[in-house]
Structures are given as structure tokens and as C-alpha cells.
Amino acid sequence: MSTTNMRIWEQVQTTDTRYTKNAEVGGQKITSLNGTAMVMKATEMFGPVGIGWGWKVLEERFDDGHEVFAGEGDKRICLGREIGHTVKIQLWFMQDGQRGEVEQYGCTRYQYKTKYGMTTDGEAPKKSLTDAIKKSLSMLGFSADVFLGMFDDQSYVQQLQAEQAIEQAEDREAEIERQKQERLDFIKATIETMKGAQSLYELKKIHDSAVRRLGNRNDSSGVQRVAKELADLSPKFAKEKVA
């Protein structure tokens, strides 16, 4: 176990891909983390909730947002206001006999307009609390790879899934062999695609994509093989300039 200031961070920064899903919030695509999975990870790290770690609600409120209207011109009417729910918590944890504390907010839309009219979310307080817990744990490094944007790189996610598949497999050796064959098939397919490239730009694009994926898997021999193919094929596009 690490004895540095990063000791907790290093143990909890990697996210189990089974407990994530793609979501869209306010038009922005994000990786959504399962709240129960983060609680499970914190329990693994600190102990049962209420003994090794927990939280206290410091503040809870409903905040008025902007007015919501429907219709146009003389028929324009006010339907009410959007309302948000906010909770502030103090998350505490025990580590080496010492108590640590983190304060964070969680926010959720409570009343808002949909295409069917105004609606309220009775689950808003629960969602705000979950949001605050997840944000508090993130300050300690939980699922740092998601918050650092590493899940935006599909090759990183694929490598993580491969490692976790081996760890969770009933027959680890069979899974390792399956992944070895998958690697060979990927390199072979990449080379065939490179041979069909119609320009140096397209060739380099195929090469660079493959190198990112192989590099994330620390596959130096695979990177070298793809790089050799790039060197062998590039001369036929010698008169082109890469954009």
C-alpha cells in the first residue's frame, strides 16, 4: 500500500465499467456513475456506513429559478417557476484512527417544464443527496478517471474493460487467450485497412488511431508493427503533404 498523500486516491481512482453508463445532461454527453457502486467502494475502503464513514446533512433548500411561459403574444401565460433542490452535506471518514471531513453540495431539478407541461420530481431530494455523496467521494479520488475525462477516450475504456474481464472471469486463462487472439485480429485488420488507404492523411489517421489503442494497452510490439506498416506504405504517397 502506498504511504504517500495519494494513498486513498491510488486505491479508488479506477472505475469499474460495469457501473457506468452514457448519459446526456443539458445537451452535454457525460459518463454517469452508479451511486450505489460508489458507496460500495467507499465501504470497501473505510468500512460500513456509520462506522467507517458517513455523512451529515448541513443544509437543504428549494431554490426558485426562472419563470416558465407557454404560448405567444396575447396568449402567452406564466406557468410558474422552475424550482431546484439543493442539499449540502459533510461527509466524514476514518483513516488510521483519524477523522477526515469533506463538504459538498448536491443539486437536482425539482419543478421544471417538459414538452407535456410543468412537472415535479418527487425523487429530487434523494437524487441531490446521492449527487452530494458522489461529489464528496470524488474529492478523495473515487472514480478519478471519469472526472479527469479519461472515459472520453474509448481506447482507455476498452483497455479497462479488458483488464476487468480477466479479473472477473471464471476461467482467467481462457479469457487471456481470447484477448490475445483479439489483439492479433485487431493488428491484422488494421494493417489490411492501412493497405487500402487512398491518401497519406488517411493512412496516418488509421495508424494514429491504432497506436492510441495499442499504447493504452502498453503493447509496444503492436505499436512497432503498425509503425513499420506506416513506414512501408508512406513512400507511395511521397508527393502528398499531410494536412
N, C-alpha and C positions, 0 to 999 in steps of 0.2 A: 504494500500500500504506500502511496506517495506520502511524504511528510511535508510537502510544500503547502503554500497557501491555496493551491489548486487541488488539494486532496479530494474534497467533495466533488468539485467540478469535473475532475477527470473520471470519476466513477459513474456520473449520471448524465454526461453530455450527449451520449449516443442514444438515439430514439429507436425503439422497436417499431419497424414499419407496419407491423400488424395493427397498430393502434393509431394510425394516421389516416386521413382521407383528404382529398382535394375539396376545397370549398371556395365560395365567392362572397366577399363581404364588401358592400359599397362599390361593386364593379371591379374589385381587386381580387385576383386569384391568390389564395393562401393555402398553406398546409395546416389543416385543423388537427389539434391534438386531443386525444381522448382524456377527459378529466380523471376518470377512474383509474386509467393506466398510470397517470402521473402520481395519483395518491398511492397506488400500489408500489411504485418505485420509491416514493418517499418513505413508505412503511418498511421497505426492504433496507433502506439506508439508515433510518433513525429508530425504527421500532413502531409499535402500534400507535394509532392516533390517540391522543390524550395522555400518552405515557412518554413516548419519544419525541413527539411533535404534535402540533395542533394549531389552532387559530382562535382569535377573539375578534368579534365584530366591534369596531370602534365607532362606526358611523353608518347610517343608512338613510337614504332620502330618495324622493321622487323629484326630478327637475323638469320644469316646463321648457319646451322647445319652441320652435316657430309655429305660427298659426298655419292651419291647413285649410285650403279653399277648394271648392268644386264649382264648375260652371264658368261662364264667361260673361262679361258685360253686366247688364242689369240682373242676370240670373246667377251671378257669382255669389256664393254664400260661404260663410265660415263654418267649417265642420268641427272646429275645436283646435286644440294644440297637440303637437307631439309631446310625449312625456317619456323621459328616460329614467331608469332606475340605477342608482349608484350605491355601492357599498364599499366601505374602507375596512380592511382587516389588519390585524397584527398576527403574522404567522411566526410561531416560535418553534425551536427545535433544540435538542440536546446533542452535544458533541463533546466527547472527552470530559464529561462532567460539567461542561459549561452550557449555559443557555444562550442561544442566539435568537434574534428577532428581526423580522423584515416586515415593513408596512407597504401595502399596495392597495390600489383601487380596482374594482370590477364594475363594468358598466354594461347595461343591456337596454334595448328599446322596450318600453312597456306599452305605450299607446302610440300608434302610427297609422298612416294611410296605406291601404293596399288598393289594388285595382277594383276591389269589391266595396271599398269604403273604409271607414275607421275601424280599427280592431285593437284589442288589448291582449297582451301575453301574460297569462297567469303564472307562467313559469319564470318570469323575469327575475324575481329575487334569487331563485335557485341558480339561474344562469349567471347572474352577477357574482354570486359567491364563488362559483366554480371558476369564473374568469379571474377573480382576485387571487384564488389559491394557485392557479396555474402561473399567473404573473409573478407571484411571490416566489414560487419554486424556481422559476426561470432565473431569478436574481442569484440563485445558488448554483446555477449551471444546468439544471434539469432541462433536457431536450435542447441544449445549446445549439446543436447542429441545425435545428429548424429555425431558431431565432437568428442565427448567423447567416441564414439564407442558403445553406448548403443543400437543402432539399430542392432548391431551384435547379440544381444540376442533376439531370436524370441519371448520368453515369454514376454519381455518388450514391444515389438511391439504389441503383441496380447492384452496386458492389455491397452495400449494406444488406440488401435482401439476400445476396448470395452467402454472405458470412452468417447471417441469422438462419438461413435454410440449413446450413451444415450443423450449426449449434443445436437446432431444434429437431433434426432428422432422427428417426428411429434407427436407420442404418446410415451412419455417418460416412462410411467408406463408399457406399453406393452413391451417396449424394456428391461426394468429392469426385468420383469418376464421372458422374453425369455432368458436373460443371467443367471438368477437363475437356470432355468431348464438345460441350457447348462453346468453350473457348476456341478450340480448333476449328469448329464450324464457322464461328464469327470471323476469325482471321482469314479463312479460305474465302468466305463470301465477300469480305472487304477487298481482298486482292482482285477477285473477279470483277467487282464493281469499279475498282480503280482502272482496270484494263479497258473498261468500256467508257471511260471519261472522254468527253468531247473537247475539253479545254484544260489548260493548266490550272485555271481557277477552280474548275470542278474537281480536278484531281486532288488539289491541295485541300479542298473542303472535305472530301471523303477521308483523306489522310488525317486531317486535324481532328475530325470527329472520332475516328477510331483511336487515335492516340490519347484523347481525353479519357475515353472509356478504359483503355488498357492501362493508362497511367494511374487512374484511380484504383486499379486492382494491383498496382505495383508490379505489373507484368512487363519488365524491361525487355525480355526476349521478344515478346509480342510487338512492342513498340519498335524495336530494331528491325523486325521482319517487315512491318508496314513501311518504315522509313526507307528500307532497301528498295521496296517496290516503287516508292516515290522517286528515288534517285534513278532507277532503271527506266521509268516511263517518262520522266520530265524532258529528256532531250528531244523527243518528237514534238514538243511544244516550245522549242527553244526560241522561236521568233516572237512568242507572246510575252506580254508583260502582265504580271499579276496585279489586279486592282488593289 
